[in-house]
Amino acid sequence: MFEILLTMSTDRPGLFIILIGIFFIIVAWMVIILLYIYINIYLKGICKIVYKDEKRFTRLMEPFDFFYLSILPSAYWKEILNVKFNTSFKAFYGNNVYHKMGDSQLNELLENYPMFFFIHYFFMLSGFLSMFFLFLGYSIDHYF
């Protein structure tokens, strides 16, 4: 198997890079399933912190409810940087905020559920890497 990949990387580098992109797509799907399981396990605690209501969502989450809760780390990345690294940010969101959340809620969420943020950012990273490698492999295969 390793020899096939080695010869493919020298003979058809574009196809090899596309396979790397497909690998990262598979990783992204596995990570989003892991995030779904993680959120369902700790749903009561997360809802208690974020919404101050343990029964806001129920297990097993519906896809739209899961998406709404799973993008929370991306929606608050500036505030998370402010909480974690004490960097100063002005109010970037204005009045159309994803969901109003105080610094104490973010601190508690970061302290109690750090894997929630780690898994989410790992999903984002693998998604971006898959797109990058797919476009790079396609470009190399068709234009060089």
Buried (B, 14 or more C-beta within 10 A) or exposed (E): EEEEEEEEBEEBBBBBBBBBBBBBBEBBBEBBEBBBEBBBEBBBBBBBBBBEEEEBBEEEBEEEBBEBBBEBBBBBEBBBEBBEEEEEEEEEEEEEEEEEBEEEBBBBBBEEBEEBBEBBBBBBBBBEBBBBBBEBBBEBBEEE
